[in-house]
Amino acid sequence: MQGINKGIRKVEVSVKWDPSPTGQPPTDLDIVAATYLASDPYGDPDYVVHFDSRSPDGTIYLNRDSKDGKGFGWDEVMTLELDRLDARYARVVVGVVIQQRSAHRTFVGVINPGLRIREGYTVLAEDDFGSVLGSTATTIGEFVREGAGTWDFHPGIHGSDDDPATFTRTMGQAPRP
């Protein structure tokens, strides 16, 4: 029955948080997605999508971007159209970074953060970043192209203390023992 499995086709990654208290610098979380070639699935990303950018082919894009968490509902929303992504890509790793412009901040200092990854109405993952409170960035999962060309989701929250630029270069590296 493998021939009728469509796999994951189009997903929405959403992040929300409450604004910083009055008088405090704003909190700015950003969703990032990095694509990896089948020829080097754990090497450097072929490209990274984040605020003010989209994938060259338009398959990964940010629908909503907040710099302060003052939106209604989900503050950041990214769409990944995996079924349209070129066959040369084997992995897409998704993460969340905290901008460090006005103050050093980890997830412990983010008020009421939330994460949801869904395909249509099916929720694939939800989290509150509670396992990475001391981190400044975290991967939240990866999408992997299987042998039949379908995409599968591998959830996983893995914190990092890297700055946003370093994190986007290293977020898809093979896990170290």
C-alpha positions as CSV (number, residue, x, y, z in Angstrom):
1,M,0.0,0.0,0.0
2,Q,3.0,2.3,-0.1
3,G,2.1,3.5,-3.6
4,I,-0.9,5.5,-2.3
5,N,0.9,7.3,0.6
6,K,1.0,11.0,-0.3
7,G,3.2,11.9,2.6
8,I,3.3,15.4,4.0
9,R,2.6,18.0,1.3
10,K,2.1,21.5,2.7
11,V,2.7,22.5,6.3
12,E,2.2,25.6,8.4
13,V,4.7,26.5,11.1
14,S,3.4,29.0,13.7
15,V,5.0,30.7,16.7
16,K,3.4,33.0,19.2
17,W,4.4,34.9,22.4
18,D,3.2,37.7,24.5
19,P,4.7,41.2,24.3
20,S,7.5,42.3,26.7
21,P,6.3,44.2,29.8
22,T,6.1,48.0,29.5
23,G,9.6,49.6,29.6
24,Q,11.4,46.4,28.5
25,P,12.9,45.8,25.1
26,P,10.6,44.0,22.6
27,T,10.9,40.2,22.2
28,D,11.4,39.2,18.6
29,L,11.2,35.5,17.7
30,D,11.8,34.4,14.1
31,I,11.0,31.2,12.3
32,V,13.8,30.0,10.0
33,A,13.9,27.1,7.5
34,A,17.1,25.6,5.9
35,T,17.1,23.3,2.9
36,Y,19.7,20.6,2.4
37,L,20.6,18.9,-0.9
38,A,20.3,15.1,-1.3
39,S,24.0,15.1,-2.2
40,D,24.9,16.6,1.2
41,P,21.9,16.3,3.6
42,Y,24.0,17.2,6.7
43,G,26.3,19.8,5.1
44,D,25.8,23.5,4.6
45,P,22.2,24.6,3.8
46,D,21.6,25.3,0.1
47,Y,19.5,28.3,1.2
48,V,17.8,29.6,4.4
49,V,14.4,31.3,4.5
50,H,13.6,33.8,7.3
51,F,12.1,37.3,7.7
52,D,12.5,39.4,4.6
53,S,13.2,36.4,2.4
54,R,11.6,33.4,0.7
55,S,12.9,30.4,-1.2
56,P,14.1,31.0,-4.8
57,D,11.2,28.9,-6.2
58,G,8.5,30.3,-3.8
59,T,7.9,27.0,-2.0
60,I,8.9,28.3,1.5
61,Y,7.7,31.7,2.6
62,L,6.9,33.7,5.7
63,N,3.2,34.7,5.9
64,R,3.4,36.7,9.0
65,D,6.3,38.4,10.8
66,S,6.1,40.1,14.2
67,K,9.0,42.0,15.9
68,D,7.3,42.3,19.3
69,G,4.6,39.6,19.8
70,K,1.7,42.2,19.7
71,G,-0.2,40.3,17.0
72,F,-3.5,38.5,17.5
73,G,-3.1,34.7,17.6
74,W,0.0,33.4,16.0
75,D,2.7,36.1,15.6
76,E,4.9,34.3,13.1
77,V,3.7,31.9,10.4
78,M,5.7,30.2,7.7
79,T,4.4,27.9,4.9
80,L,6.4,25.1,3.4
81,E,5.0,23.6,0.2
82,L,7.1,20.4,0.3
83,D,5.2,18.7,-2.5
84,R,6.5,21.5,-4.8
85,L,10.1,21.5,-3.6
86,D,12.7,20.4,-6.2
87,A,13.7,16.7,-6.0
88,R,17.3,17.6,-5.4
89,Y,16.4,18.5,-1.8
90,A,16.3,15.8,0.9
91,R,15.8,17.7,4.1
92,V,14.2,20.9,5.4
93,V,15.1,21.8,9.0
94,V,13.0,24.4,10.8
95,G,14.0,26.4,13.8
96,V,13.2,29.4,15.9
97,V,15.7,32.1,16.9
98,I,15.4,35.0,19.4
99,Q,16.8,38.2,18.0
100,Q,19.4,39.6,20.3
101,R,19.4,43.3,19.2
102,S,18.3,45.2,22.3
103,A,18.9,42.6,25.1
104,H,20.3,39.1,25.5
105,R,17.3,36.9,25.8
106,T,16.7,33.1,26.1
107,F,13.4,31.3,26.0
108,V,13.1,31.6,29.8
109,G,12.5,35.3,29.2
110,V,9.9,34.9,26.5
111,I,6.4,35.3,27.9
112,N,3.9,32.6,27.0
113,P,5.7,31.2,23.9
114,G,4.0,28.6,21.8
115,L,4.7,26.5,18.7
116,R,2.4,24.6,16.3
117,I,3.2,22.7,13.2
118,R,0.3,21.4,11.2
119,E,-0.7,20.0,7.8
120,G,-4.2,21.3,7.1
121,Y,-6.2,20.6,10.3
122,T,-3.8,17.9,11.5
123,V,-1.4,19.1,14.2
124,L,2.0,17.4,13.8
125,A,3.6,19.1,16.8
126,E,2.9,21.6,19.6
127,D,5.3,22.9,22.2
128,D,6.0,25.7,24.7
129,F,9.8,25.7,24.4
130,G,10.0,24.4,28.1
131,S,12.8,22.0,27.3
132,V,15.1,24.8,25.9
133,L,14.6,27.6,28.4
134,G,18.3,28.5,28.5
135,S,18.7,28.6,24.8
136,T,18.7,31.5,22.3
137,A,17.6,29.4,19.4
138,T,16.3,25.9,18.7
139,T,15.5,23.5,16.0
140,I,11.8,22.4,16.1
141,G,11.8,19.6,13.6
142,E,12.8,18.4,10.2
143,F,11.1,17.2,7.1
144,V,12.8,14.4,5.3
145,R,12.2,13.1,1.8
146,E,11.7,9.4,1.9
147,G,12.8,6.9,-0.8
148,A,9.4,7.1,-2.6
149,G,9.8,10.9,-2.8
150,T,7.2,11.6,-0.1
151,W,8.0,13.8,2.9
152,D,8.0,12.7,6.5
153,F,8.1,14.8,9.7
154,H,10.6,14.2,12.5
155,P,9.7,16.4,15.5
156,G,12.4,17.5,17.9
157,I,13.2,20.5,20.0
158,H,17.0,20.9,20.3
159,G,18.3,24.1,21.9
160,S,21.3,26.1,20.9
161,D,23.2,29.1,22.3
162,D,24.4,30.3,18.9
163,D,23.7,33.8,17.5
164,P,21.2,33.8,14.7
165,A,23.8,33.8,11.9
166,T,25.8,30.9,13.3
167,F,22.6,29.0,14.2
168,T,21.3,29.1,10.6
169,R,24.6,27.7,9.3
170,T,24.7,24.8,11.8
171,M,21.1,23.9,12.6
172,G,21.0,21.0,10.2
173,Q,24.3,19.3,11.1
174,A,24.3,15.7,12.1
175,P,23.7,15.3,15.9
176,R,26.9,14.9,17.9
177,P,27.2,12.0,20.4
